[in-house]
Amino acid sequence: MARNKTSKAWMQEHVNDPYVRKAQAEGMRSRAAYKLQQLAERDKLLKPGMTVVDLGAAPGGWSQVAGRAAGATGRVVAVDLLEMTPVAGVTFIQGDFGEDAVLAAVEQTIGGDGVDLVLSDMAPNISGVASVDQARSVGLAELALDFAVNHLKPQGNFLVKVFQGSGFEALVADIRSKFVQVMIRKPEASRSRSSEVYIVAKGLKVRR
Ligand SMILES: C[S@@+](CC[C@H](N)C(=O)[O-])C[C@H]1O[C@@H](n2cnc3c(N)ncnc32)[C@H](O)[C@@H]1O
């Protein structure tokens, strides 16, 4: 009964959410698309001609935003555990980004030229055990950071979602040691009750 009430309340909130409505009206795959749009506008992250890697891409809102911005001269490589309906101009690789074969497929697709921007909106399946979910969120962010450090062009940029909590400060310190400028952002489209924040890191300074 209580569960039923909760899911009704969730549905009510979902259909009344302005970003859900906007996404439906504008043909965006997710309300998350507006988080990237707001972050990218504020910190000037997307430009025509860029090579972008979008980690945790399904259902494809960020890929839509990145693909439009990169345009015909750029390219977007998207990865997710789940299937994703094709997005025009975006190459999709399905699999667990923590697996070597998936990393190899991404590397083969981007070739040797390097990446201008690595995006990660990866999030764990919520188990309900806060400490477990927190550790998984930080683990996914570290996986994305490792990829960014090894594949970004010098001066390349990195945007990653992570839950605030245990391991957050250490992750930020690690990112600060590798990028010139690091900002913690909470875009308006991110629900205030969610512990998620976005770390925007500009200007890769170290290549391992
Ligand atoms: C919040 S959703 C991303 C929404 C997306 N940015 C959009 O705008 O539509 C998080 C995604 O991360 C994916 N994910 C989580 N762990 C992953 C992993 N190890 N490898 C690849 N994708 C993963 C999930 O399957 C999920 O689709």
The ligand as a Tripos MOL2 file, in Angstrom:
@<TRIPOS>MOLECULE
LIG
   27    29     1     0     0
SMALL
NO_CHARGES

@<TRIPOS>ATOM
      1 C1         21.6990    8.4160  -15.6720 C.3       1 LIG1
      2 S1         21.8420    7.2240  -16.9350 S.3       1 LIG1
      3 C2         22.5150    8.1810  -18.2560 C.3       1 LIG1
      4 C3         21.5450    9.1190  -18.9300 C.3       1 LIG1
      5 C4         22.1110    9.7330  -20.1950 C.3       1 LIG1
      6 N1         23.2100   10.6500  -19.9050 N.3       1 LIG1
      7 C5         21.0670   10.4770  -20.9910 C.2       1 LIG1
      8 O1         21.1600   11.7080  -21.1080 O.co2     1 LIG1
      9 O2         20.1740    9.8470  -21.5430 O.co2     1 LIG1
     10 C6         23.2290    6.2770  -16.3930 C.3       1 LIG1
     11 C7         23.6420    5.1710  -17.3340 C.3       1 LIG1
     12 O3         24.9120    4.6280  -16.9080 O.3       1 LIG1
     13 C8         24.9580    3.3100  -17.3970 C.3       1 LIG1
     14 N2         26.0620    2.5580  -16.7660 N.ar      1 LIG1
     15 C9         26.2220    2.2830  -15.4530 C.ar      1 LIG1
     16 N3         27.3170    1.5380  -15.2580 N.ar      1 LIG1
     17 C10        27.8970    1.3630  -16.4820 C.ar      1 LIG1
     18 C11        29.0590    0.6630  -16.9390 C.ar      1 LIG1
     19 N4         29.8500   -0.0080  -16.0880 N.pl3     1 LIG1
     20 N5         29.3410    0.6680  -18.2630 N.ar      1 LIG1
     21 C12        28.5210    1.3100  -19.1380 C.ar      1 LIG1
     22 N6         27.4060    1.9930  -18.7660 N.ar      1 LIG1
     23 C13        27.0860    2.0100  -17.4590 C.ar      1 LIG1
     24 C14        23.5760    2.7920  -17.0650 C.3       1 LIG1
     25 O4         23.2490    1.6400  -17.8100 O.3       1 LIG1
     26 C15        22.6710    3.9900  -17.3830 C.3       1 LIG1
     27 O5         22.0850    3.8850  -18.6590 O.3       1 LIG1
@<TRIPOS>BOND
     1     1     2 1
     2     2     3 1
     3     2    10 1
     4     3     4 1
     5     4     5 1
     6     5     6 1
     7     5     7 1
     8     7     8 2
     9     7     9 1
    10    10    11 1
    11    11    12 1
    12    11    26 1
    13    12    13 1
    14    13    14 1
    15    13    24 1
    16    14    15 ar
    17    14    23 ar
    18    15    16 ar
    19    16    17 ar
    20    17    18 ar
    21    17    23 ar
    22    18    19 1
    23    18    20 ar
    24    20    21 ar
    25    21    22 ar
    26    22    23 ar
    27    24    25 1
    28    24    26 1
    29    26    27 1
@<TRIPOS>SUBSTRUCTURE
     1 LIG1         1 GROUP 0 **** ****
